[in-house]
Amino acid sequence: MPTTPRLFVSADLSTGRAASLDDQQSNYLLRVLRLGAGSQVRLFNGRDGEWNAALSAAGRQAAVTPVSQLRVQPPPATPALTLFFAPVKKDQTDLIVEKATELGAVRIVPVLTRRTQTRSVRLDRFRKIALEAAEQTERLDLPEIADLATLDAALAALPPGTAVIFCDEAGDEAGAPRGGEAGRARPMRAVLEGLKGRDGALLTGPEGGFTPEERAFLRSRPGVHPVSLGPRILRAETAAVAAMALWQAMCGDWG
């Protein structure tokens, strides 16, 4: 049985109130899926829940009219998850944004660190990726996507009381592989046991990790909790996905 198409729209949703679709959405429904007038489409806008709607078309432009509400809009996620990540190569950065949306992050913030190789981001691309991920995963809202920020500015903008989970894979021994064993962070799972019920902000680094100066800066800040993601060195995008999954399992909406 074919799956009913699901689209995000910006218009308000209520019974009988028609909403126009943009050119890309119209092309997808009318020419890619070859749907006709009266076909069913599911809609959400991040405010009014999810609706079943009827499709209509005038030439190359499509419109939808909500018929019945399928799901009410849930309250904002509590506790809420923010992802801070250092942008990497294009495809890997796209994957991080996609998976952060799938894993329920309410805010996605690219951060500039000393070793960040990508010094510019395309917010329009990030928002398109997040929108498509939300449509495909039954999410009823979209994450906020922030512009590239310095590490200290991103941390300063956090709501009070947010626990910063700093994925810190290095030790404190200069010259030793991975910084040796001295000063290593505790396992993430052990740290999260004490953070349940609090909003969380995960911070993952760039290829090459954080500099000693950044590690010292982060570890000196109140509310920052260094954690280890295990004995293996993870790629930047793998670390972000692994950390988000573990947070959701222990502190978020997987329980």
C-alpha positions in Angstrom: 0.0 0.0 0.0 1.5 3.3 -1.0 2.5 5.7 1.8 0.6 9.0 1.9 3.0 11.9 1.0 3.9 14.0 4.0 4.9 17.7 3.6 5.9 20.6 5.8 4.1 23.9 5.1 4.4 27.3 6.7 0.7 28.1 6.5 -1.7 27.8 9.4 -3.6 24.5 9.3 -7.3 24.2 10.1 -10.3 22.4 8.6 -11.2 23.7 5.1 -8.5 26.4 5.0 -6.6 25.9 1.7 -2.9 26.3 1.4 -0.8 26.8 -1.7 2.3 24.7 -2.2 5.6 26.0 -3.6 6.9 25.0 -7.0 9.1 22.2 -5.7 6.3 20.6 -3.7 3.9 21.0 -6.6 6.3 19.3 -8.9 6.9 16.5 -6.5 3.2 15.7 -6.0 1.9 16.3 -9.6 4.8 15.2 -11.8 7.0 12.9 -9.7 4.3 11.0 -7.8 1.6 11.8 -10.5 -1.1 12.4 -8.0 -4.4 13.8 -9.1 -7.1 16.1 -7.6 -8.6 14.5 -4.4 -5.5 12.6 -3.5 -4.6 12.5 0.2 -1.6 14.4 1.6 -0.4 14.7 5.2 0.7 18.2 6.4 2.4 19.6 9.4 3.7 23.1 10.2 5.4 22.8 13.6 2.4 24.5 15.3 -0.9 22.9 14.5 -0.2 19.1 14.6 -0.6 16.9 11.6 -3.5 17.0 9.2 -4.9 14.9 6.4 -5.5 17.1 3.4 -7.0 16.8 -0.1 -4.9 17.8 -3.1 -6.1 20.1 -5.8 -4.3 21.4 -8.9 -4.5 24.3 -11.3 -2.1 23.8 -14.1 1.4 23.3 -12.7 0.5 24.6 -9.2 -0.9 22.5 -6.4 -2.9 23.4 -3.3 -4.0 21.4 -0.3 -7.0 21.7 1.9 -6.9 20.3 5.4 -9.8 17.8 6.1 -9.1 16.3 9.5 -6.5 16.5 12.2 -4.4 13.3 12.6 -2.2 14.3 15.6 -2.2 17.3 17.9 0.9 19.3 18.3 2.9 18.0 21.3 4.5 20.3 23.9 8.1 21.3 23.3 10.6 18.5 24.0 11.5 18.2 27.7 14.4 17.9 28.3 15.6 19.5 25.1 18.7 18.5 23.1 21.0 21.0 21.4 23.8 19.9 19.1 27.0 21.9 18.8 29.3 20.5 16.1 32.3 21.7 14.2 31.5 21.5 10.5 33.6 19.0 8.5 33.5 18.1 4.8 30.3 18.8 3.0 28.8 15.3 2.9 29.7 14.5 6.5 28.3 17.8 7.7 25.0 17.2 5.8 24.8 13.8 7.5 25.2 15.4 10.9 22.4 17.8 10.2 20.1 15.1 8.9 20.8 12.7 11.8 20.4 15.4 14.4 17.0 16.1 13.0 16.1 12.4 13.0 17.4 12.1 16.6 15.2 14.9 17.9 17.6 17.8 18.4 15.6 21.0 18.9 18.6 23.2 18.0 21.6 22.6 15.7 24.5 25.0 16.0 27.7 24.8 13.8 30.6 26.1 15.9 34.0 27.4 14.9 37.0 25.9 16.7 40.7 26.3 16.1 40.9 23.2 13.9 37.6 23.6 12.1 38.4 23.3 8.4 35.1 24.5 7.0 34.8 28.2 7.8 31.4 28.9 6.1 28.1 27.1 6.1 25.0 27.3 3.9 22.0 27.6 6.2 19.6 27.3 3.4 21.0 23.8 2.6 21.0 22.8 6.3 17.3 23.9 6.6 16.4 21.9 3.4 18.1 18.8 4.8 16.4 19.2 8.2 13.0 19.7 6.6 13.3 16.6 4.5 14.4 14.6 7.5 11.5 15.8 9.5 9.0 14.9 6.7 10.4 11.4 6.5 10.7 10.6 10.2 7.2 11.7 11.4 8.6 14.6 13.3 6.0 17.3 13.9 8.4 20.2 14.1 11.7 21.5 12.7 14.9 22.1 14.6 16.2 25.6 14.8 19.3 25.9 12.7 21.7 28.6 13.9 24.4 30.4 12.0 28.1 29.5 12.5 29.3 30.8 15.9 32.5 30.8 17.8 32.7 28.3 20.6 32.5 30.8 23.4 29.6 32.7 21.8 27.6 29.5 21.3 28.1 28.5 24.9 27.1 32.0 26.2 23.8 31.8 24.3 22.6 28.6 26.0 19.6 28.9 28.3 20.7 28.8 32.0 20.8 25.4 33.5 21.7 23.6 30.3 24.2 20.8 30.8 27.0 20.9 28.3 28.3 17.4 27.4 31.7 17.9 26.0 32.9 14.9 23.9 36.6 15.0 25.0 38.7 12.1 23.7 42.1 13.4 24.6 44.3 13.1 27.7 46.5 15.6 29.4 49.9 14.1 28.6 51.6 16.2 25.9 53.3 14.1 23.2 51.6 10.9 24.2 49.3 9.1 21.7 45.8 10.6 22.2 47.2 12.6 25.1 48.0 9.5 27.2 45.8 8.3 30.0 46.1 11.1 32.5 43.1 13.5 32.6 40.8 11.4 30.4 37.1 12.0 30.7 34.7 9.6 32.3 32.5 7.4 30.1 29.5 9.3 28.7 27.0 6.9 30.1 28.3 7.4 33.7 28.2 11.1 33.3 24.6 11.1 31.9 23.3 9.2 34.9 23.7 12.5 36.9 22.2 14.7 34.2 18.7 13.2 33.7 15.9 15.7 33.6 18.2 18.6 32.5 18.3 20.2 29.0 21.5 19.0 27.3 23.9 20.5 24.7 26.2 18.0 23.1 29.5 19.4 21.8 31.5 17.4 19.3 34.8 18.6 17.7 36.4 18.8 14.3 38.8 16.4 12.6 41.9 16.5 14.7 39.9 17.3 17.9 40.1 20.2 20.2 43.3 22.0 21.0 44.8 21.9 24.5 43.8 25.5 25.0 40.1 24.7 24.0 40.1 21.7 26.3 41.3 23.8 29.2 38.8 26.6 28.4 35.9 24.1 28.3 36.9 22.2 31.4 37.1 25.4 33.4 33.5 26.5 32.6 30.8 25.7 35.1 28.2 23.3 33.8 30.5 21.6 31.3 30.8 17.8 31.6 33.7 16.2 29.7 32.8 12.7 28.5 34.5 9.9 26.6 32.8 7.9 23.8 34.9 4.8 24.3 38.2 3.3 23.4 38.1 3.9 19.6 38.8 7.1 17.8 35.5 8.0 16.1 35.1 10.2 13.0 33.5 13.5 13.7 30.2 12.6 12.2 30.1 9.2 13.9 30.8 10.9 17.3 27.9 13.3 16.8 25.4 10.5 16.0 26.7 8.2 18.7 26.5 11.0 21.4 23.0 12.0 20.4 21.7 8.4 20.4 23.1 7.8 23.9 21.7 11.0 25.2 18.2 10.2 23.9 18.4 6.7 25.3 19.4 7.9 28.8 18.0 11.4 29.1 15.6 12.0 26.3 12.5 10.6 24.7 13.7 7.0 24.0 12.8 5.9 27.5 
